[in-house]
Amino acid sequence: MKHSTIALLSLFSIFFFPVSWATSPSTSVQDNFIQCLDNASNAQPVCIEFHTPNNSSFATALQSYKRNRRFDTPTTPKPAVVVTAAHESDVQATVVCAKKVGIELRIRSGGHDYEGVSYVSQVPFVILDMSKLRSIEIDIENGTAWFQAGAILGEIYYAIAKKSKNHAFPAGVCPGLGAGGHISGGGYGNLLRKYGVATDHVIDAQIVDAKGRILNRTTMGNDLFWALRGGGASSFGVILSWKVKLVPVPETVTVFKVNRTLEQGATDIVAQWTQVVDKLPNEMFMRVWLKTVNGSHAGEKTIQALFVGMFLGRAKELVELMNNRLPKFGFQQSDAIEMSWIESVVFWADKPLGTPIEVLLERATKPGIYLKRKSDFVKEPISNAGLEAIWKTMIELEDVAMLWNPYGGIMNKISENKTAFPHRAGNIFKIQYATNWMAEGIEATNLYLNKTRKLFEFMTPYVSKNPREAFLNYRDLDIGTSSNGDYEKAKVYGIKYFKGNFDELVRVKTNVDPDNFFRNEQSIPTLPSCKL
């Protein structure tokens, strides 16, 4: 994971190769950028792989790792170039060349960015695709792992399990998430109540800064290392790799997946869940997925509450815990399924029981569905009357689901400013609003976007206030944008994502990237000159 002589030679060539072409009025920014990459390639044995609209490979390179069809339409802005990095020096060259010629850079690893910010821009831009930088090194003796930004969580979990049955990493439940963006935004997963978010376990990192330098924890300094852990690394540079501390898990864990409809007492169960879920033992994680389904009578709609959980222990203990703390649930021994931790990863990926763990190595490389996501945090239990009002609105809208993800546990003991990720004590659960559709066209898109926004607006009385908090990894451009790095505009979304950490992130940004090279619609801005 250390930078090489080749990388340094490549960077040297970019800085010192004659650049008379760069000022020629007959050459475009795209041509200048490509020429700069060619110069860098001349300094290393392997050429930098890039794709332009003139290449037959461009469409495939562009579509790979897009997850949202909203940003895969004929009118979606396309990049001038897609650079597929295969070496650290490719990343350095891309950063230096993009800055030199004045073209915007978007960085894509797993491609799960809900608003397409990692692969779409309204100004001329290039995509830096990190998906080939995916090496993983597991050190069980020291309980650590190094992995590159393009490694997906499924590959990381698989590599850990091949070395140990008693080690894990507390990150997300979706195996296709790229490590680069997921961890830098926090990294919420089903080990959160026991071990916190993924960011809490980062012990080193490598990043390419705006000068094209490869920095690690020592050379980047404490301020930038703090900012990368939860502040969104793409505002500060390009993450190359993370070093993390692994956590212990028992050889056997217990999972469950149980449906309850309104007719089966879902309102009482969910109300009780909001009262106790953040106070359960840290070994317990239990989410609720709420959606509108067909009722028992023709033409009737109802709400289905799907409870999905994991307990770091045996089934007998789980049954006792559920019946003591959530008696309205009516949990049965037959609901509990014992398995290894790595098998539970497959279970959480919604694969059939018995699916081989090798499924975690699969990479989806084409857009699947149209989607919209939003987020909220809830700090007070919701009454039966409140839930019934929510059910009524959901049934009217019909297509918008919600995932309620528990908080509490160790999160109550971690300070909001330990890392840049601020959402800690005081939260009962986090909401993800989820709307998926397959119908094409702007009318369909507007219909489903408006439905999602209506439910979000209806939930205002039940969620956090001043600020109404939001989760960066569930990116939502509805809550504010600032393409040009305007501080006041950025503060609107920045306070929601980062609370009291926002201004400190701005100070770090101003120090490490004063030209605001690394920017997007919701990036951290530089500090206004009047406040310096």
C-alpha positions in Angstrom: 0.0 0.0 0.0 3.0 2.3 -0.2 3.5 4.7 -3.0 6.1 3.7 -5.6 9.0 5.2 -7.6 6.8 4.9 -10.6 4.2 7.1 -9.0 6.8 9.8 -8.2 8.3 9.6 -11.7 4.9 10.0 -13.2 4.2 13.0 -11.1 7.6 14.5 -12.0 6.8 14.1 -15.7 3.6 16.0 -15.4 5.1 18.9 -13.6 8.2 19.2 -15.8 7.2 18.0 -19.2 7.1 20.9 -21.7 3.5 22.3 -21.8 3.5 24.7 -24.6 0.4 22.9 -26.0 -1.5 23.9 -22.9 -1.8 27.5 -24.0 -2.7 26.8 -27.7 -6.1 28.3 -28.5 -6.7 25.5 -31.0 -6.7 22.8 -28.4 -9.7 22.0 -26.2 -9.6 21.4 -22.4 -10.3 17.7 -23.2 -7.3 17.5 -25.6 -5.1 19.2 -23.0 -6.1 16.8 -20.3 -5.5 13.8 -22.6 -2.1 15.1 -23.6 -1.2 15.6 -20.0 -2.2 12.0 -19.2 -0.1 10.8 -22.2 2.9 12.6 -20.8 2.4 10.9 -17.5 2.1 7.5 -19.2 5.4 8.0 -20.9 7.1 8.0 -17.4 5.8 4.5 -16.4 5.7 1.1 -18.1 1.9 0.8 -18.2 -0.2 3.4 -19.9 -3.0 5.1 -18.1 -6.4 3.7 -19.2 -8.8 6.3 -20.2 -12.0 6.4 -22.4 -13.4 9.3 -24.4 -16.7 9.6 -26.3 -14.7 8.6 -29.5 -13.8 5.2 -28.0 -16.1 2.2 -28.3 -15.3 1.4 -24.7 -16.7 4.8 -23.4 -20.3 3.7 -22.8 -19.3 0.6 -20.9 -16.7 2.6 -18.8 -19.3 5.3 -18.1 -22.1 2.9 -17.2 -20.0 0.7 -14.9 -20.9 1.2 -11.3 -23.8 3.5 -11.9 -26.5 2.4 -9.5 -29.3 4.9 -10.3 -31.0 5.0 -13.7 -32.1 8.6 -13.0 -28.5 9.5 -14.0 -28.3 7.2 -17.0 -30.5 8.9 -19.6 -29.8 10.5 -23.0 -29.9 14.0 -21.4 -27.6 13.2 -18.4 -24.4 15.2 -18.8 -21.5 13.0 -19.9 -17.8 13.4 -18.9 -15.1 14.4 -21.3 -13.0 11.5 -20.2 -13.3 8.4 -17.9 -10.0 7.5 -16.3 -9.9 3.9 -14.9 -7.1 4.0 -12.4 -5.0 0.8 -12.1 -2.1 2.3 -10.1 -1.7 5.0 -7.5 0.3 7.1 -10.1 -2.8 7.1 -12.3 -4.7 8.8 -9.6 -1.9 11.3 -9.1 -1.7 12.1 -12.8 -5.5 12.5 -13.1 -5.6 15.0 -10.2 -2.6 17.0 -11.4 -3.8 17.1 -15.0 -7.4 18.0 -14.1 -6.2 20.8 -12.0 -3.6 22.0 -14.5 -6.1 22.3 -17.4 -9.1 23.5 -15.2 -11.6 20.7 -15.6 -13.7 19.4 -12.8 -13.0 15.9 -11.3 -15.6 13.4 -10.0 -14.4 10.4 -8.1 -16.3 7.1 -8.3 -15.5 3.9 -6.3 -18.6 1.7 -5.7 -21.0 4.0 -7.5 -23.8 4.0 -4.8 -24.0 7.8 -4.6 -27.7 8.2 -4.5 -27.6 11.6 -6.4 -25.0 10.6 -8.9 -22.6 13.3 -7.6 -19.6 10.9 -8.1 -20.3 10.6 -11.8 -22.4 13.5 -13.0 -21.7 17.3 -13.2 -23.3 20.3 -14.9 -19.9 21.7 -16.0 -17.2 20.0 -18.1 -15.7 17.1 -16.0 -13.8 13.9 -16.0 -14.6 10.7 -14.0 -11.8 9.0 -12.0 -13.0 5.4 -11.6 -11.3 3.7 -8.6 -12.9 0.3 -9.1 -9.7 -1.5 -10.2 -7.8 -0.3 -7.1 -9.2 -3.1 -4.9 -6.3 -4.9 -3.2 -7.0 -6.2 0.4 -4.5 -7.2 3.0 -5.8 -8.9 6.2 -3.5 -9.1 9.3 -5.3 -11.3 11.8 -2.4 -11.4 14.2 -2.6 -7.7 14.7 -6.3 -7.5 14.1 -6.0 -5.0 11.2 -6.8 -4.7 7.5 -5.5 -2.5 4.6 -7.8 -2.2 1.6 -7.9 0.1 -1.4 -10.8 2.5 -2.1 -12.2 0.5 -5.0 -12.6 -2.7 -2.9 -16.3 -3.4 -2.2 -17.5 -4.4 1.2 -18.4 -7.9 0.1 -14.8 -8.5 -1.0 -13.5 -7.2 2.3 -15.9 -9.2 4.4 -15.0 -12.3 2.4 -11.3 -11.8 2.8 -11.7 -11.4 6.6 -13.8 -14.5 6.9 -11.2 -16.6 4.9 -8.7 -15.7 7.7 -10.8 -15.9 10.8 -14.3 -16.9 12.0 -14.0 -14.5 14.9 -13.2 -11.2 13.2 -15.4 -8.7 11.4 -15.5 -5.1 10.3 -18.4 -2.8 11.3 -19.5 -1.3 8.0 -22.6 -1.4 5.8 -24.9 -4.3 4.9 -24.8 -3.8 1.1 -21.9 -5.9 -0.3 -21.5 -3.7 -3.4 -20.6 -0.5 -1.5 -17.1 0.9 -2.5 -14.9 1.3 0.6 -13.6 4.8 -0.5 -16.8 6.8 -0.2 -18.7 4.5 2.3 -16.1 4.8 5.1 -15.4 8.5 4.5 -19.1 9.3 5.0 -19.4 7.4 8.2 -20.2 3.8 7.3 -23.4 2.7 9.1 -24.0 -1.0 9.5 -25.6 -3.7 11.7 -22.6 -3.7 14.2 -23.2 0.0 14.9 -24.7 -0.5 18.4 -21.8 -2.7 19.5 -18.9 -1.1 17.7 -19.9 2.2 16.2 -19.6 3.2 12.5 -16.8 2.1 10.1 -15.1 5.5 10.5 -14.5 4.9 14.2 -12.2 2.0 13.3 -9.9 3.8 10.8 -6.3 3.9 12.0 -4.5 5.1 8.9 -5.3 6.2 5.4 -3.6 7.2 2.1 -4.9 10.1 0.1 -3.9 12.0 -3.0 -4.2 15.8 -2.3 -4.7 18.7 -4.7 -1.0 18.9 -5.3 -0.8 15.3 -6.4 1.0 14.1 -3.3 0.3 10.8 -1.6 -0.2 11.5 2.1 -0.7 9.1 5.0 -1.9 9.7 8.6 1.5 11.1 9.6 2.2 13.3 6.6 -1.4 14.6 6.3 -1.7 15.7 9.9 -4.3 15.3 12.6 -6.8 17.8 11.1 -7.1 16.2 7.7 -7.2 12.7 9.2 -10.1 13.8 11.4 -11.9 15.3 8.5 -11.6 12.3 6.3 -13.4 10.2 8.9 -17.0 11.2 8.3 -16.6 14.5 6.4 -16.7 13.0 2.9 -13.1 12.5 1.6 -14.0 13.8 -1.9 -14.0 17.3 -0.6 -10.3 17.0 0.4 -8.7 14.6 -2.1 -8.8 11.1 -3.5 -8.8 8.3 -0.9 -6.4 5.5 -2.1 -6.7 3.1 0.9 -7.8 2.7 4.4 -6.2 0.9 7.3 -8.8 -0.3 9.9 -9.0 -2.1 13.1 -11.0 -5.3 13.0 -13.5 -6.2 15.8 -14.3 -9.6 17.5 -17.5 -11.5 16.8 -18.7 -14.8 18.1 -18.5 -17.9 15.9 -22.3 -18.1 16.0 -24.7 -15.2 15.6 -28.5 -15.3 15.3 -30.6 -13.5 12.7 -34.3 -13.2 12.0 -36.6 -11.7 9.4 -40.3 -11.5 10.5 -43.3 -9.7 8.9 -46.1 -8.1 10.7 -49.0 -6.2 9.1 -51.4 -3.7 10.7 -53.9 -6.6 11.1 -51.3 -8.5 13.0 -50.6 -5.8 15.5 -47.8 -3.9 13.7 -48.8 -0.5 15.2 -48.4 -1.7 18.8 -45.2 -3.6 17.9 -43.6 -0.6 16.1 -44.6 1.7 19.0 -42.9 -0.5 21.5 -39.9 -0.8 19.2 -39.5 3.0 19.2 -39.5 3.0 23.0 -36.9 0.3 23.6 -34.8 -0.3 20.5 -32.0 2.1 21.5 -31.9 0.6 25.0 -31.5 -3.0 24.1 -28.1 -4.8 24.7 -25.4 -3.6 22.4 -25.2 -7.0 20.8 -28.7 -6.5 19.4 -29.5 -4.7 16.1 -33.1 -4.7 14.8 -34.3 -2.6 11.9 -37.8 -2.1 10.6 -38.7 -1.8 7.0 -42.1 -0.2 6.5 -44.0 -0.3 3.2 -47.5 -0.3 1.7 -48.8 -3.7 0.5 -52.1 -5.3 -0.5 -54.4 -6.0 2.3 -56.5 -9.1 3.0 -59.5 -7.8 1.0 -59.5 -6.9 -2.7 -58.6 -3.3 -3.3 -57.5 -2.7 0.3 -54.0 -1.5 1.2 -52.2 -2.0 4.5 -48.7 -1.4 6.0 -46.2 -4.2 6.4 -43.5 -3.9 9.0 -40.6 -6.2 8.2 -38.3 -6.7 11.2 -34.8 -7.7 10.3 -32.3 -8.3 13.1 -29.0 -9.8 14.3 -27.9 -10.8 17.8 -24.3 -11.4 18.6 -25.1 -14.6 20.5 -27.2 -17.8 20.4 -30.9 -18.2 19.5 -32.0 -19.1 23.1 -30.6 -15.8 24.5 -32.3 -13.9 21.7 -35.7 -15.5 22.3 -35.5 -14.6 26.0 -34.4 -11.0 25.2 -37.2 -10.4 22.7 -39.9 -11.8 24.9 -38.7 -9.7 27.9 -38.1 -6.4 26.1 -40.5 -6.6 23.1 -43.4 -8.8 24.4 -45.9 -7.5 21.8 -43.8 -8.9 19.0 -44.6 -12.5 19.9 -41.1 -13.7 18.9 -40.8 -17.5 18.5 -37.9 -19.9 18.6 -38.6 -20.8 15.0 -38.0 -17.2 14.0 -34.4 -17.4 15.1 -31.7 -18.6 12.7 -28.2 -19.4 13.9 -25.2 -19.0 11.5 -21.7 -17.6 11.2 -21.0 -13.9 10.9 -20.0 -14.2 7.3 -23.2 -16.1 6.5 -25.1 -13.3 8.2 -23.6 -10.9 5.7 -25.1 -12.9 2.9 -28.4 -13.0 4.8 -28.4 -9.2 5.2 -27.8 -8.9 1.5 -31.2 -10.5 1.1 -30.0 -13.7 -0.5 -31.7 -17.1 0.1 -30.5 -19.2 3.0 -27.7 -21.4 2.0 -26.4 -19.1 -0.7 -22.6 -19.6 -1.0 -20.5 -16.7 0.5 -18.8 -16.3 -2.9 -21.9 -14.2 -3.9 -20.2 -11.4 -1.9 -17.6 -11.2 -4.6 -20.1 -10.3 -7.4 -20.0 -6.8 -8.7 -23.1 -5.3 -10.4 -21.8 -3.0 -13.2 -25.0 -1.7 -14.8 -27.7 0.6 -13.6 -30.6 -1.3 -12.0 -33.5 1.0 -11.0 -34.6 4.6 -10.8 -34.4 5.7 -7.1 -34.7 8.5 -4.6 -33.4 8.5 -1.0 -33.7 10.9 1.9 -32.8 10.6 5.6 -33.9 11.7 9.0 -33.0 11.1 12.7 -35.6 10.5 15.4 -35.0 11.4 19.0 -38.4 10.8 20.7 -40.6 7.6 20.6 -43.6 7.9 18.3 -47.1 7.2 19.8 -49.7 4.9 18.4 -51.6 7.9 17.2 -48.6 9.3 15.4 -47.9 5.9 13.8 -51.5 5.7 12.6 -51.2 9.1 10.9 -47.9 8.0 9.3 -49.6 4.8 8.0 -52.4 6.8 6.5 -50.0 9.0 4.6 -47.9 6.1 3.4 -51.0 4.3 2.1 -52.1 7.4 0.2 -48.7 7.8 -1.4 -48.3 4.0 -1.8 -44.9 3.8 -3.3 -42.6 5.3 -0.6 -41.0 2.9 1.9 -39.0 3.7 5.0 -36.2 1.8 6.8 -35.9 2.6 10.5 -32.4 1.8 11.6 -31.6 1.6 15.4 -29.2 3.7 17.3 -28.1 3.7 21.0 -25.5 1.3 22.4 -21.9 2.4 22.1 -23.0 5.4 19.9 -24.2 7.1 23.1 -20.7 7.1 24.5 -18.8 8.5 21.4 -18.5 12.3 21.3 -19.9 14.2 18.3 -16.5 15.6 17.4 -14.3 12.6 17.9 -14.5 12.2 14.1 -16.3 14.4 11.6 -19.3 12.1 11.7 -21.5 13.8 14.3 -24.7 11.7 14.7 -24.1 10.0 18.0 -26.0 10.2 21.4 -29.6 11.1 21.6 -30.9 9.3 18.5 -33.3 6.5 18.8 -33.2 5.6 15.1 -32.3 6.9 11.7 -34.8 6.9 8.8 -34.0 6.1 5.2 -36.8 7.1 2.8 -36.7 4.7 -0.2 -38.6 5.1 -3.4 -37.8 2.8 -6.4 -39.4 2.7 -9.8 -38.9 1.3 -13.3 -41.1 3.6 -15.4 -39.0 5.8 -17.8 -39.4 9.5 -18.5 -39.4 12.8 -16.7 -43.1 12.6 -15.8 -42.6 9.3 -13.9 -39.5 10.7 -12.3 -41.2 13.8 -11.1 -44.2 11.7 -9.8 -42.0 9.5 -7.6 -39.7 12.3 -6.5 -42.7 14.3 -5.3 -44.2 11.3 -3.4 -40.9 10.9 -1.6 -40.8 14.6 -0.7 -44.4 14.6 0.5 -43.7 11.8 3.0 -40.5 13.6 4.1 -42.5 16.8 4.7 -45.2 14.9 6.6 -42.6 13.4 9.0 -41.4 16.8 10.1 -43.1 16.7 13.6 -41.5 13.3 14.4 -37.8 14.0 13.5 -34.9 16.0 14.7 -35.0 19.8 14.6 -32.6 22.8 14.5 -31.0 21.3 12.6 -33.1 18.6 10.9 -30.2 16.2 10.6 -29.3 14.2 7.5 -26.8 11.4 6.8 -24.2 12.1 4.2 -24.1 8.6 2.8 -27.8 8.9 2.0 -27.0 12.0 -0.1 -29.9 14.2 -0.8 -29.6 17.3 -3.0 -33.0 18.5 -1.9 -31.5 19.8 1.4 -29.3 22.3 -0.4 -26.5 22.7 -3.0 -23.5 24.9 -3.5 -21.7 24.1 -6.8 -19.3 27.1 -6.5 -18.4 26.6 -2.9 -20.5 29.4 -1.6 -20.1 29.3 2.2 -23.6 30.5 3.1 -25.3 28.1 0.7 -23.0 25.2 1.8 -23.9 25.9 5.4 -27.5 25.0 4.8 -26.7 21.4 4.0 -23.4 21.3 5.9 -25.1 21.9 9.3 -27.6 19.1 8.6 -24.9 16.6 7.6 -22.2 17.6 10.1 -23.9 19.7 12.8 -21.2 21.5 14.9 -18.4 19.9 13.0 -19.2 21.9 9.8 -17.1 24.9 10.5 -14.1 22.8 11.5 -14.4 20.9 8.2 -14.4 24.3 6.4 -11.2 25.3 8.2 -9.5 22.0 7.2 -10.7 22.4 3.6 -9.4 25.9 3.4 -5.9 24.8 4.6 -5.5 21.7 2.4 -7.4 22.7 -0.7 -7.6 26.6 -0.8 -8.4 26.7 -4.5 -11.4 24.5 -3.9 -10.3 22.0 -6.6 -12.1 19.1 -5.0 -15.8 20.2 -5.2 -19.2 19.0 -6.0 -22.8 20.1 -5.4 -22.5 19.3 -1.7 -18.8 19.5 -1.0 -17.2 21.4 1.9 -16.5 25.0 0.9 -13.4 27.1 1.6 -13.6 29.8 4.3 -14.7 33.2 3.0 -11.8 35.7 2.9 -13.6 37.9 5.4 -13.5 35.1 8.0 -9.8 34.2 7.5 
